[in-house]
Amino acid sequence: MPETTPPVTGRPHYWDEAAAALVERDRILRRIIPQYPDDALAPPGAPFVTLARALIGHQSSVKAADAAWARFTAGCGRNPTPRAVLQLAEHDATLAGLPKRKAEYIVDLATHFAEKKVQPARWADMDDEAVVAELCAIRGIGRWTAEMFLIFNLQRPDVLPLDDSRLLKAISLHYFSGEPVSRFEAREVAQAWAPWRTVATWFLWRSLDPAALQY
């Protein structure tokens, strides 16, 4: 499966094929996936919005991240732009109550976009690791945030975010009877999911929370 699948405007074209394959080959996903027959990754938003939301949601529960995003967008608009964020920062350094470090990261992200230091139009034609490398050059963006972008914005089909605590929690719960799991063990479990590891990850996230995760 090529990694250069372009962004899509609706339900990912590979979703149903991937879900069927995962149900067939994985006993845990065989039970989980049919519980959410109409659910899938939502259509992607603007690249800046996806990255800003991922930064705000990092190391937060879905509920806490949604609350922080609601406050943030109340200050700079429902679909925030880099310019709107920079204008908000001029009189509110916390960007409507974000932790200091996260606010700084969002401002730096907005600066990169406003000054065209990044070229989002090129990312659809780059492979996964090239996109990760370019994004990680932006302050505050690590591999986790970059992989959330691959999943939620570029909608790449085979991303395995081993730095994501929710994924490790779901693997622990469903595959190891709640015992802690290492990244190595998680990777071993996920071998059976390729080339649809994004889809498996999404359904495991879904199994932990009644609200669908979105960035």
GIVEN-V703605 format. One record per pair of residues at least 24 apart in sequence whose ideal C-beta (glycine too) atoms are under 10 Angstrom apart, sorted by the first residue. I is the first residue (numbers start at 1). J is the second residue. D is the distance in Angstrom with one decimal. If there is no record, write none. Layout:
I,J,D / I,J,D
This chain:
1,156,9.2 / 1,157,5.9 / 1,158,6.1 / 1,194,8.5 / 1,195,4.0 / 1,196,8.2 / 2,127,8.4 / 2,156,9.7 / 2,157,9.4 / 2,158,9.9 / 2,195,9.6 / 3,126,8.5 / 3,127,4.4 / 3,128,4.8 / 3,129,8.3 / 3,130,9.0 / 3,131,8.9 / 3,150,8.9 / 3,154,9.3 / 3,156,6.1 / 3,157,8.5 / 3,158,7.3 / 3,159,9.3 / 3,195,9.4 / 4,123,9.8 / 4,124,7.2 / 4,125,5.9 / 4,126,7.2 / 4,127,6.2 / 4,128,8.9 / 4,130,9.8 / 4,131,9.9 / 4,154,9.2 / 4,156,8.7 / 5,124,8.4 / 5,154,7.6 / 5,155,7.0 / 5,156,6.2 / 5,157,6.4 / 5,158,9.4 / 6,123,9.8 / 6,124,4.6 / 6,125,8.0 / 6,154,7.9 / 6,155,8.7 / 7,43,9.0 / 7,44,5.4 / 7,47,9.0 / 7,120,9.9 / 7,123,8.6 / 7,124,5.7 / 7,153,6.6 / 7,154,5.6 / 7,155,6.0 / 7,156,9.5 / 8,41,8.8 / 8,43,7.2 / 8,44,7.3 / 8,154,9.3 / 8,155,5.6 / 9,43,5.6 / 9,44,7.9 / 10,40,9.0 / 10,41,9.8 / 10,42,9.2 / 10,43,5.6 / 10,44,10.0 / 11,38,9.6 / 11,39,9.7 / 11,40,4.8 / 11,41,7.5 / 11,42,8.8 / 11,43,8.1 / 11,155,9.8 / 12,40,6.5 / 12,41,5.6 / 12,42,9.9 / 12,43,9.3 / 12,44,9.6 / 12,155,5.1 / 12,156,9.5 / 12,157,7.2 / 12,198,8.4 / 12,199,8.2 / 12,202,9.8 / 13,155,9.1 / 13,157,9.4 / 14,155,8.7 / 14,156,9.9 / 14,157,5.1 / 14,158,9.6 / 14,195,9.0 / 14,196,7.3 / 14,198,8.9 / 14,199,7.7 / 15,39,9.6 / 15,40,4.8 / 15,41,7.2 / 15,155,9.2 / 15,157,8.6 / 15,196,9.0 / 15,198,9.5 / 15,199,6.5 / 15,202,9.2 / 16,40,8.5 / 16,199,9.7 / 17,157,9.5 / 17,196,8.1 / 17,199,9.3 / 18,157,6.4 / 18,158,9.2 / 18,193,8.9 / 18,195,8.3 / 18,196,3.7 / 18,197,9.3 / 18,198,7.9 / 18,199,4.1 / 18,200,8.1 / 18,202,9.6 / 18,203,9.7 / 19,196,8.0 / 19,199,6.1 / 19,200,9.2 / 19,202,9.7 / 19,203,7.7 / 20,196,9.7 / 21,193,8.9 / 21,195,9.0 / 21,196,6.1 / 21,199,8.7 / 21,200,9.8 / 22,192,8.5 / 22,193,6.3 / 22,196,5.9 / 22,197,9.5 / 22,199,6.3 / 22,200,5.5 / 22,203,7.5 / 23,203,9.8 / 25,192,5.6 / 25,193,8.0 / 25,196,9.6 / 25,200,10.0 / 26,174,9.9 / 26,175,9.5 / 26,189,8.8 / 26,190,9.8 / 26,192,5.6 / 26,193,6.8 / 26,200,7.2 / 26,203,9.9 / 27,174,9.6 / 27,175,9.5 / 27,192,9.9 / 28,170,9.2 / 28,171,9.0 / 28,173,9.6 / 28,174,4.7 / 28,175,6.2 / 28,189,8.8 / 28,192,10.0 / 28,200,9.2 / 28,203,9.5 / 28,204,8.3 / 28,207,8.9 / 29,174,8.8 / 29,192,9.1 / 29,193,7.9 / 29,196,9.7 / 29,199,8.9 / 29,200,6.1 / 29,203,6.2 / 29,204,7.9 / 29,207,9.4 / 31,174,8.6 / 31,207,9.1 / 32,170,9.0 / 32,174,7.5 / 32,200,9.2 / 32,203,5.3 / 32,204,7.1 / 32,206,7.5 / 32,207,5.0 / 33,199,8.6 / 33,200,8.8 / 33,202,9.9 / 33,203,5.3 / 33,204,9.9 / 33,206,8.9 / 33,207,9.4 / 34,203,10.0 / 35,203,8.6 / 35,206,8.1 / 35,207,7.7 / 36,202,9.2 / 36,203,6.7 / 36,206,5.5 / 36,207,8.6 / 36,212,8.2 / 39,202,8.5 / 39,203,8.3 / 39,206,6.5 / 39,212,5.9 / 40,155,9.8 / 40,199,8.5 / 40,202,7.9 / 40,203,9.7 / 40,212,8.8 / 41,151,7.3 / 41,152,6.8 / 41,153,9.9 / 41,155,5.9 / 41,157,10.0 / 41,198,7.9 / 41,199,8.4 / 41,202,6.3 / 41,212,8.7 / 41,213,9.4 / 41,214,8.2 / 42,152,8.0 / 42,155,9.7 / 42,212,7.3 / 42,213,9.6 / 42,214,5.4 / 42,215,9.4 / 43,155,8.9 / 44,149,9.4 / 44,151,9.7 / 44,152,6.4 / 44,153,4.5 / 44,154,7.4 / 44,155,6.2 / 44,214,9.8 / 44,215,9.1 / 45,79,7.2 / 45,152,8.1 / 45,153,7.1 / 45,214,8.7 / 45,215,8.1 / 46,79,6.8 / 46,80,9.0 / 46,81,8.1 / 46,82,9.9 / 46,113,9.5 / 46,120,8.4 / 46,153,8.4 / 47,113,8.0 / 47,118,8.4 / 47,120,4.2 / 47,121,9.1 / 47,123,7.3 / 47,124,10.0 / 47,135,9.7 / 47,149,7.4 / 47,153,5.7 / 47,154,8.8 / 48,79,9.3 / 48,80,7.5 / 48,81,6.9 / 48,82,5.8 / 48,85,8.5 / 48,106,9.8 / 48,109,7.1 / 48,110,7.4 / 48,112,9.2 / 48,113,5.1 / 48,114,9.4 / 48,118,9.2 / 48,120,7.8 / 48,153,9.8 / 49,73,9.3 / 49,78,9.7 / 49,79,6.1 / 49,80,6.4 / 49,81,8.6 / 49,152,10.0 / 49,153,8.6 / 49,215,8.4 / 50,120,9.8 / 50,145,9.6 / 50,148,7.5 / 50,149,5.6 / 50,151,9.5 / 50,152,5.5 / 50,153,4.1 / 50,154,9.0 / 50,214,9.3 / 50,215,5.2 / 51,105,9.6 / 51,106,9.0 / 51,109,5.8 / 51,110,9.8 / 51,112,9.4 / 51,113,8.6 / 51,118,9.4 / 51,120,9.3 / 51,135,7.5 / 51,138,8.0 / 51,140,9.4 / 51,141,7.0 / 51,145,6.8 / 51,146,8.8 / 51,148,8.3 / 51,149,5.9 / 51,152,9.7 / 51,153,7.9 / 51,215,8.2 / 52,76,9.5 / 52,80,6.4 / 52,82,9.0 / 52,85,7.4 / 52,95,9.5 / 52,102,9.8 / 52,105,9.0 / 52,106,5.6 / 52,109,6.2 / 52,110,7.8 / 52,113,9.5 / 52,215,8.9 / 53,80,9.3 / 53,106,9.9 / 53,145,9.9 / 53,148,8.5 / 53,149,9.9 / 53,152,8.3 / 53,153,9.9 / 53,214,7.9 / 53,215,4.5 / 54,109,10.0 / 54,135,9.9 / 54,141,8.3 / 54,144,8.0 / 54,145,4.7 / 54,146,8.7 / 54,147,9.1 / 54,148,4.2 / 54,149,6.4 / 54,151,9.5 / 54,152,7.4 / 54,153,9.0 / 54,215,4.7 / 55,98,9.1 / 55,101,9.8 / 55,102,6.1 / 55,103,9.7 / 55,105,5.2 / 55,106,5.9 / 55,108,9.7 / 55,109,6.7 / 55,138,9.6 / 55,140,5.9 / 55,141,7.2 / 55,142,9.9 / 55,145,6.0 / 55,148,9.2 / 55,215,9.4 / 56,95,8.9 / 56,98,6.6 / 56,99,9.3 / 56,102,6.1 / 56,103,9.4 / 56,105,9.0 / 56,106,7.2 / 56,215,9.1 / 57,102,9.6 / 57,145,9.2 / 57,148,8.0 / 57,213,8.6 / 57,214,9.4 / 57,215,6.5 / 58,102,7.7 / 58,105,9.0 / 58,140,8.8 / 58,141,9.6 / 58,142,8.4 / 58,144,6.5 / 58,145,6.4 / 58,148,8.4 / 58,163,9.8 / 58,164,9.8 / 59,102,9.7 / 59,144,8.8 / 59,165,7.4 / 60,99,9.9 / 60,102,9.5 / 61,166,8.9 / 61,208,9.9 / 61,209,8.2 / 62,166,8.5 / 62,205,8.7 / 62,208,8.7 / 62,209,5.1 / 62,210,9.1 / 62,211,5.5 / 62,212,8.8 / 62,213,6.0 / 62,214,8.9 / 63,209,8.4 / 63,211,7.8 / 65,213,8.9 / 65,214,9.7 / 65,215,8.8 / 66,211,7.6 / 66,213,9.9 / 66,214,9.0 / 67,97,9.6 / 68,95,9.6 / 68,96,8.5 / 68,97,7.3 / 68,98,6.4 / 68,99,8.8 / 68,102,8.2 / 69,96,9.8 / 69,98,9.8 / 69,214,9.8 / 69,215,9.4 / 70,96,9.1 / 71,95,8.6 / 71,96,4.5 / 71,97,5.2 / 71,98,7.9 / 72,96,5.1 / 72,97,7.9 / 72,98,6.5 / 72,102,9.5 / 72,103,9.2 / 72,106,7.9 / 76,106,9.5 / 76,110,9.3 / 80,106,8.9 / 80,110,8.4 / 81,110,8.2 / 81,113,8.3 / 81,114,8.6 / 82,106,9.7 / 82,107,9.5 / 82,109,7.7 / 82,110,4.0 / 82,111,7.4 / 82,112,8.1 / 82,113,4.1 / 82,114,4.2 / 82,115,8.8 / 82,116,9.9 / 83,110,7.7 / 83,113,9.0 / 83,114,6.1 / 84,110,8.4 / 85,109,8.0 / 85,110,4.0 / 85,111,9.0 / 85,113,9.0 / 85,114,8.6 / 86,110,5.2 / 86,111,7.0 / 86,113,9.6 / 86,114,6.2 / 101,140,7.6 / 102,140,7.7 / 104,139,7.7 / 104,140,7.3 / 105,138,8.4 / 105,139,6.1 / 105,140,2.9 / 105,141,7.6 / 105,145,9.1 / 106,140,7.9 / 107,139,9.4 / 107,140,9.5 / 108,138,6.8 / 108,139,4.4 / 108,140,6.3 / 108,141,9.1 / 109,135,9.8 / 109,138,6.1 / 109,139,7.8 / 109,140,6.9 / 109,141,7.5 / 109,145,9.7 / 111,138,9.5 / 111,139,9.3 / 112,137,9.1 / 112,138,5.5 / 112,139,8.4 / 112,141,9.5 / 113,138,9.4 / 120,149,9.8 / 120,153,8.8 / 120,154,9.9 / 123,149,8.3 / 123,150,9.1 / 123,153,8.3 / 123,154,6.3 / 124,153,9.6 / 124,154,6.4 / 124,155,10.0 / 124,156,10.0 / 126,154,9.1 / 127,156,9.1 / 128,154,8.4 / 128,156,5.8 / 128,158,7.9 / 128,159,6.7 / 131,156,8.5 / 132,159,9.6 / 145,215,9.1 / 147,198,9.4 / 147,201,9.4 / 148,213,9.2 / 148,215,5.2 / 149,215,7.7 / 150,198,7.9 / 151,197,9.7 / 151,198,5.3 / 151,199,9.7 / 151,201,7.3 / 151,202,7.4 / 151,205,9.8 / 151,213,9.3 / 151,215,7.9 / 152,198,9.5 / 152,202,9.4 / 152,213,8.4 / 152,214,6.7 / 152,215,4.2 / 153,215,7.6 / 155,198,7.6 / 156,197,9.5 / 156,198,6.2 / 157,194,9.6 / 157,195,6.2 / 157,196,5.8 / 157,197,7.8 / 157,198,5.1 / 157,199,6.8 / 158,190,9.9 / 158,193,8.3 / 158,194,6.0 / 158,195,4.4 / 158,196,6.5 / 158,197,5.0 / 158,198,6.1 / 158,199,8.8 / 158,200,9.6 / 158,201,9.9 / 159,197,6.2 / 159,198,4.7 / 159,199,9.7 / 159,201,7.1 / 159,202,9.8 / 160,186,8.0 / 160,187,7.1 / 160,189,9.9 / 160,190,5.2 / 160,191,9.5 / 160,193,7.7 / 160,194,8.3 / 160,197,4.3 / 160,198,8.0 / 160,200,8.4 / 160,201,6.6 / 161,186,9.9 / 161,197,8.9 / 161,198,8.9 / 161,201,6.5 / 161,205,9.7 / 162,186,5.8 / 162,187,6.4 / 162,190,8.3 / 162,201,9.9 / 164,201,7.6 / 164,204,9.8 / 164,205,8.2 / 164,213,9.9 / 166,201,9.0 / 166,204,8.0 / 166,205,5.5 / 166,207,9.9 / 166,208,6.0 / 166,209,8.0 / 166,213,7.8 / 167,197,9.8 / 167,200,9.3 / 167,201,5.5 / 167,202,9.7 / 167,204,6.1 / 167,205,6.9 / 167,208,9.3 / 168,204,9.8 / 169,204,8.9 / 169,205,9.5 / 169,207,10.0 / 169,208,6.5 / 170,200,9.8 / 170,201,8.4 / 170,203,8.9 / 170,204,3.8 / 170,205,6.7 / 170,206,9.0 / 170,207,5.9 / 170,208,5.5 / 170,209,9.8 / 171,200,9.9 / 171,201,9.6 / 171,204,6.9 / 173,204,8.9 / 173,207,7.9 / 173,208,7.6 / 174,204,7.0 / 174,207,7.0 / 174,208,9.6 / 175,204,9.5
